[in-house]
Amino acid sequence: MLEVISNVNSAVNNFVWGPVVLAMLLGIGIYMSIRLNFFQFRKAKEILNNTVFAFAKGGDKAQESKNVSSFGAMAAAVASTVGVGSIAGVSTAIVTGGPGAVFWMWISALCGMMTKYSEVLLAVYFRRTDENGIHYGGPMYYLEDGVHCKPLAIFFSICAGLCCFVTGNMTQTNSISVSLHDAVGFPVWITGLVVAILAAMVIFGGVKRIASVAEKLVPIMAIFYIVGALIVVAINIKYVPGVFGSIFKGAFNMKSAGGGIMGYGIMLAMRYGVARGLLSNEAGLGSAPMLHATADVDNPVKQAMWGIFEVFITTIAICTMTSLVVLASGAIDSGLKGASLAAKAFSMTYGWFGGVFVALAIAFFAFSSLIGWCYYGECAWGYIFKKHKKLVATIVRLVWIPAAFIGSITEIDLVWSLTDTFNGLMIIPNVIALIALSGVVIKITKLYEQDHNATNMDVIKENLKNFKD
């Protein structure tokens, strides 16, 4: 039975992460970049002023205590995005696709900035507010209210609801327990118990507590990892020019290492680089918009700018650091892959502490994903069972805790495979919505550029009716 499930899953997986879906993902990012005159580059200064600089000056606070600040929503989204894939996934992509995969990872991120921008904008624009004044939204709502296709909204919600327990829970806790056991011999069941307890303390506080924890956790874990990686790169600085040379050369390598058909090397590098880039920042996946929709912000463009910054942090910063460490250290020649390769790369600089460093980084990243994805599960199942949203949220949290413990002590090779499948299935309805509603994104963005002060949502909707592109 397991073999049949595995075979079916492999077939579905090959399609959802095949050239057609990847082309759709890249295509919408490229299309939105062109239609908005490369907004992510042209408005780089304004994006920074409205995001990190505004936060640094204390200007990014939720006006109502019941809702989340713009930074809090972004931090929670980053927390759920920067998981094990940022270390193990990137390392594996380099081994499988060669150094050139890093180049295509960058390209996917630069295009993905506008994909993430679009889905966050739509999530805020089509979001709803409950009787207590709390915002909520996501792809399921712009599929229903914007595309007017409720079946696709339900399909997305089911995939997201299943994905949350696979991608966002069991695989994350399993990675924490295995990495700590391999690094310091810590018993997996103790790790699972501790993680489950800590997760319960956060998720039962709802999205406000998740965002609050993420606001503190994300800067710490990002700085911890980036500084540690920069030290490795600095020590191996003489190899860095050669690393960049191998990245650009590998991106356009016309043959495989074994002398394969013309263009095979490019296809391989592109396949794994694009897939890893898109999976690392989740641009087009439709998950992060559910958290961004909770932000206490009037204009969807301003929150969407945080989406662009989110892609920069997750892929351009963190995934690039992993890539440079693996390539500059020479660990790529060790024959290892995944987290073991990353541990080897750091160990070549830090000695025995290298494995501990990677284990701690994985623990930080995976735990942050764990708490963020719980909210995605609540949103997904809450959409399907609208009349019982509070009860559904409680059930998801109650199931979440034992699932986290089980994931930490179980061999879950099939679950890892299912992770990619459910992620890919979420992409399809979301990308359909992004294509169908691209005109809305373009109009709202151009309205914003014409008048930054038109922040009231009712004014935007009224102006949208009369707006001519």
C-alpha positions in Angstrom: 0.0 0.0 0.0 2.8 2.4 0.9 4.5 1.6 -2.3 1.4 2.5 -4.3 1.0 5.8 -2.4 4.7 6.5 -3.0 4.4 5.9 -6.7 1.3 8.0 -7.1 2.9 10.8 -5.0 6.0 10.7 -7.2 3.9 11.1 -10.4 2.0 14.0 -8.9 5.2 15.5 -7.6 6.9 15.3 -11.0 4.1 17.3 -12.5 3.6 20.0 -9.8 7.3 20.7 -9.7 7.8 20.1 -13.4 8.5 22.7 -16.1 4.9 23.7 -16.6 4.2 24.8 -13.1 7.7 26.3 -12.6 7.2 28.3 -15.9 3.9 29.6 -14.6 5.5 30.7 -11.3 8.4 32.4 -13.1 6.1 33.7 -15.7 3.8 35.6 -13.4 6.8 37.2 -11.6 8.3 38.3 -14.9 5.0 39.5 -16.2 4.2 41.6 -13.1 7.8 43.0 -13.1 7.4 44.2 -16.7 3.9 45.5 -16.3 4.9 47.5 -13.2 8.2 48.7 -14.8 10.3 46.6 -12.4 8.7 48.1 -9.3 11.0 46.0 -7.0 14.1 47.8 -8.3 12.6 51.2 -9.3 11.0 51.7 -5.8 13.8 50.0 -3.8 14.4 53.2 -1.7 10.6 53.7 -1.0 10.2 50.0 -0.2 13.0 50.2 2.5 11.5 53.5 3.8 8.1 51.9 4.2 9.4 48.6 5.7 12.6 48.2 7.8 13.4 51.9 8.2 9.8 52.6 9.3 10.1 49.8 11.8 13.5 51.1 13.1 12.0 54.5 13.6 9.1 53.0 15.6 6.5 54.0 13.0 5.2 50.5 12.4 2.8 49.8 15.2 -0.7 48.2 15.0 -3.3 50.9 15.7 -5.6 48.4 17.3 -4.3 45.8 19.8 -6.5 43.1 18.3 -4.7 43.3 15.0 -1.0 42.7 14.0 1.5 45.3 12.9 2.9 45.2 9.4 6.3 44.1 10.7 4.7 41.5 12.9 2.8 40.0 10.0 6.0 40.0 7.8 8.1 38.5 10.6 5.5 35.7 11.2 5.5 35.0 7.5 9.3 34.9 7.3 9.3 32.7 10.4 7.1 30.2 8.6 9.1 30.5 5.4 12.7 30.2 6.6 12.6 26.5 7.5 14.9 23.6 7.1 15.0 24.2 3.3 17.1 27.3 3.7 20.0 25.0 4.9 19.4 21.4 3.9 17.3 22.2 0.7 19.8 24.7 -0.7 22.7 22.4 0.0 21.0 19.6 -1.9 20.1 21.9 -4.8 23.8 22.7 -5.3 24.8 19.0 -5.2 22.1 18.0 -7.7 22.0 21.1 -9.9 25.6 22.2 -9.6 26.8 25.7 -8.5 24.8 27.2 -11.4 21.6 26.4 -9.4 22.5 29.4 -7.2 22.2 31.8 -10.1 18.8 30.5 -11.0 17.8 30.7 -7.3 18.6 34.4 -7.5 16.7 34.9 -10.7 13.6 33.2 -9.2 13.9 35.4 -6.1 14.1 38.7 -8.2 11.0 37.6 -10.1 9.4 36.1 -7.0 9.5 39.5 -5.4 6.7 40.7 -7.6 4.8 37.4 -7.3 4.9 37.7 -3.5 4.0 41.4 -3.8 1.0 40.5 -5.9 -0.4 37.8 -3.6 0.1 40.0 -0.5 -1.6 42.9 -2.1 -4.6 40.8 -3.1 -4.8 39.2 0.3 -5.1 42.6 2.0 -7.4 44.0 -0.7 -9.9 41.0 -0.5 -9.5 40.3 3.2 -12.4 40.2 5.6 -13.0 41.5 9.1 -14.9 39.6 11.7 -17.4 40.9 14.3 -14.5 41.7 16.7 -12.7 43.8 14.1 -10.0 41.2 13.4 -8.7 40.9 9.9 -8.3 37.6 8.1 -7.7 36.6 4.5 -5.6 34.7 2.0 -5.8 33.1 -1.5 -9.1 31.3 -0.7 -10.8 34.7 -0.3 -9.4 36.3 -3.4 -10.2 33.1 -5.3 -13.8 33.3 -4.1 -14.4 37.1 -4.2 -12.0 38.1 -7.0 -11.9 35.1 -9.4 -15.4 34.0 -8.3 -14.4 30.4 -8.3 -15.3 28.8 -4.9 -14.3 25.2 -6.0 -10.7 26.4 -6.5 -10.8 28.2 -3.1 -11.9 25.0 -1.4 -9.2 23.0 -3.3 -6.5 25.4 -2.2 -7.8 25.3 1.4 -7.8 21.4 1.5 -4.2 21.3 0.2 -3.1 24.0 2.6 -4.9 22.3 5.5 -3.1 19.0 4.8 0.2 20.7 4.0 0.3 22.4 7.3 0.6 19.2 9.2 3.1 17.8 6.8 5.3 20.7 5.7 4.8 23.0 8.7 4.7 20.5 11.5 6.1 16.9 11.3 9.0 17.6 8.9 10.1 20.6 10.9 10.1 18.8 14.3 11.7 15.8 12.8 14.5 18.0 11.5 15.0 19.6 14.9 15.2 16.3 16.8 17.4 14.5 14.2 19.9 17.5 13.9 20.3 17.9 17.7 20.7 14.1 18.1 23.3 13.9 15.4 25.2 17.0 16.7 25.2 16.4 20.5 23.4 13.0 21.0 20.3 14.6 22.5 17.4 12.0 22.7 14.8 12.7 20.0 11.9 12.1 22.4 13.1 14.8 24.8 13.5 17.2 21.9 10.0 16.4 20.7 8.5 16.9 24.1 10.3 20.3 24.6 9.3 21.5 21.1 5.7 20.5 21.6 5.5 22.3 24.9 7.1 25.5 23.6 4.8 25.4 20.5 1.7 25.0 22.7 2.8 28.1 24.7 2.9 30.1 21.5 0.1 28.9 19.3 -2.6 28.9 22.0 -2.1 32.7 22.1 -3.4 33.0 18.6 -2.0 35.0 15.7 -1.1 38.0 17.9 1.3 35.9 20.0 2.7 34.1 17.0 3.5 37.5 15.5 4.9 38.8 18.8 7.2 35.8 19.1 8.2 36.1 15.4 9.1 39.8 15.8 11.7 38.8 18.4 12.8 35.4 16.9 13.3 36.4 13.2 15.9 39.1 13.7 17.8 37.0 16.2 17.9 33.8 14.0 18.7 35.8 10.8 21.6 37.7 12.4 22.9 34.5 14.2 23.0 32.6 10.9 24.2 35.4 8.6 27.0 36.4 10.9 28.1 32.8 11.4 28.1 32.3 7.6 29.9 35.6 6.9 32.8 34.5 9.1 33.2 31.3 7.1 33.1 33.3 3.9 35.6 35.8 5.2 38.1 33.1 6.2 37.7 31.6 2.7 37.6 35.0 0.9 40.4 34.0 -1.6 38.0 31.3 -3.0 35.0 33.6 -3.3 35.9 35.0 -6.8 36.2 31.4 -8.1 32.9 30.6 -6.4 31.0 33.3 -8.3 32.8 32.2 -11.4 31.5 28.7 -11.0 28.0 30.0 -10.2 27.8 32.0 -13.5 29.6 29.4 -15.6 27.4 26.6 -14.2 24.2 28.5 -14.8 24.9 28.4 -18.6 26.7 25.1 -18.8 25.6 23.5 -22.1 26.5 19.9 -21.1 26.1 17.8 -18.0 29.2 16.6 -16.1 29.0 13.3 -17.9 28.9 14.8 -21.3 25.1 14.7 -21.7 22.9 16.3 -24.3 23.3 20.0 -25.2 21.5 22.2 -22.7 21.1 19.5 -20.1 23.4 21.3 -17.7 21.4 24.5 -18.0 18.1 22.6 -17.5 19.4 20.9 -14.4 20.7 24.0 -12.8 17.6 25.9 -13.6 15.3 23.1 -12.4 16.8 22.9 -9.0 17.8 26.6 -8.6 14.3 27.8 -9.5 12.5 25.2 -7.4 14.7 25.9 -4.4 14.4 29.6 -4.8 10.6 29.5 -5.0 10.3 27.0 -2.2 12.6 29.0 0.1 10.6 32.2 -0.2 7.2 30.6 -0.9 6.4 33.2 -3.6 3.4 31.9 -5.3 2.6 29.2 -2.7 -0.1 31.3 -1.2 0.8 30.7 2.5 2.4 34.0 3.6 -0.6 36.1 2.3 -2.7 34.5 5.1 -0.5 36.2 7.7 0.0 39.5 5.8 -3.8 39.8 5.6 -3.9 40.2 9.4 -1.8 43.4 9.3 -3.3 46.6 10.6 -2.7 48.6 7.4 -5.1 50.6 5.2 -3.3 50.4 1.9 -2.6 47.0 0.4 0.5 48.3 -1.5 2.3 49.3 1.7 1.9 45.8 3.1 2.8 44.2 -0.2 6.2 46.0 0.0 6.9 43.9 3.1 6.3 40.9 0.8 9.2 42.1 -1.5 11.4 42.5 1.6 10.4 39.1 2.8 11.8 37.5 -0.4 15.0 39.4 -0.1 15.6 38.2 3.5 14.7 34.5 2.9 16.4 33.9 -0.5 18.9 36.7 -1.4 20.2 36.9 2.2 19.9 33.5 4.0 19.9 31.1 1.1 22.8 32.9 -0.5 24.8 32.6 2.7 24.2 28.8 2.8 25.4 28.6 -0.9 28.6 30.6 -0.3 29.5 28.7 2.8 29.1 25.3 1.0 31.0 26.4 -2.1 33.7 28.6 -0.6 34.6 26.0 2.1 35.2 23.3 -0.4 32.7 21.0 1.4 30.9 20.4 -1.9 33.6 17.8 -2.7 32.8 15.8 0.4 30.1 13.7 -1.3 27.5 14.7 1.4 24.2 16.5 0.8 21.5 18.3 2.8 22.1 19.3 6.4 25.1 17.0 6.6 26.8 19.0 3.8 26.0 22.3 5.6 27.4 20.9 8.8 30.5 19.7 7.1 31.0 23.2 5.5 30.7 25.0 8.9 32.8 22.4 10.6 35.7 23.1 8.3 35.9 26.5 9.9 34.5 26.0 13.4 35.6 22.4 14.1 33.2 20.4 16.2 31.1 23.4 16.8 30.2 23.5 13.1 27.7 20.7 13.5 26.3 22.3 16.7 26.0 25.6 14.8 24.0 24.0 12.0 21.8 22.1 14.5 21.0 25.3 16.4 20.2 27.1 13.1 17.9 24.3 12.0 16.2 24.4 15.4 15.6 28.1 15.2 14.4 28.0 11.6 12.3 24.9 12.0 10.6 26.0 15.2 9.7 29.4 13.6 8.1 27.5 10.7 6.2 25.3 13.1 4.4 28.2 14.8 3.7 30.1 11.6 2.2 27.1 9.8 -0.2 26.4 12.6 -2.0 29.7 11.8 -2.1 28.7 8.1 -3.8 25.5 9.2 -6.4 27.4 11.2 -7.0 29.7 8.2 -7.4 26.8 5.7 -9.7 24.6 7.8 -11.5 27.7 9.1 -12.4 28.7 5.5 -13.9 25.2 4.8 -15.9 25.2 8.1 -16.7 28.9 8.2 -19.5 28.5 10.8 -17.2 26.9 13.3 -14.0 28.9 12.9 -13.2 29.2 16.6 -13.8 25.5 17.2 -11.7 24.6 14.1 -8.9 26.7 15.4 -9.0 25.0 18.8 -9.0 21.5 17.1 -6.1 22.4 14.9 -4.0 23.5 17.9 -5.0 20.5 19.9 -3.9 18.1 17.1 -0.9 20.2 16.3 0.9 19.4 19.6 0.9 15.6 19.5 1.6 15.7 15.8 4.8 17.8 16.6 5.9 15.2 19.1 5.1 12.2 16.7 7.1 13.9 13.9 10.1 14.3 16.1 10.4 10.5 16.9 9.2 9.0 13.6 11.0 8.1 10.4 9.1 10.1 7.8 10.7 9.7 4.4 7.3 9.5 2.7 6.1 12.6 4.6 9.1 14.5 3.2 8.0 13.5 -0.3 4.4 14.5 0.4 5.6 17.9 1.6 6.7 18.8 -2.0 3.4 17.4 -3.4 1.1 19.4 -1.2 3.2 22.5 -1.6 3.0 22.2 -5.4 -0.8 21.5 -5.3 -1.3 24.8 -3.4 0.6 26.7 -6.1 -1.7 25.8 -9.0 -5.0 27.5 -7.8 -3.0 30.4 -6.4 -1.1 31.1 -9.6 -4.4 30.9 -11.5 -5.7 33.6 -9.2 -2.6 35.8 -9.7 -3.0 35.6 -13.4 -6.7 36.3 -13.4 -6.3 39.2 -10.9 -3.1 40.7 -12.3 -5.1 43.7 -13.7 -6.3 44.5 -10.1 -2.8 44.4 -8.8 -1.6 46.7 -11.6 -4.4 49.2 -11.2 -4.0 49.4 -7.4 -0.3 49.9 -7.7 -0.6 52.7 -10.3 -3.3 54.3 -8.1 -0.9 54.3 -5.2 1.9 55.8 -7.3 -0.5 58.6 -8.4 -1.6 59.4 -4.8 0.2 57.9 -1.8 -2.4 59.5 0.5 -5.3 57.5 -0.9 -5.0 54.9 1.9 -8.7 54.3 2.7 -9.8 51.0 1.3 -13.2 52.3 0.3 -11.5 55.2 -1.6 -9.3 52.7 -3.4 -12.3 50.5 -4.4 -14.2 53.5 -5.7 -11.2 54.8 -7.7 -10.6 51.4 -9.1 -13.9 51.4 -10.9 -13.0 54.5 -12.8 -9.3 53.9 -13.2 -8.0 53.5 -16.8 -4.6 51.8 -17.3 
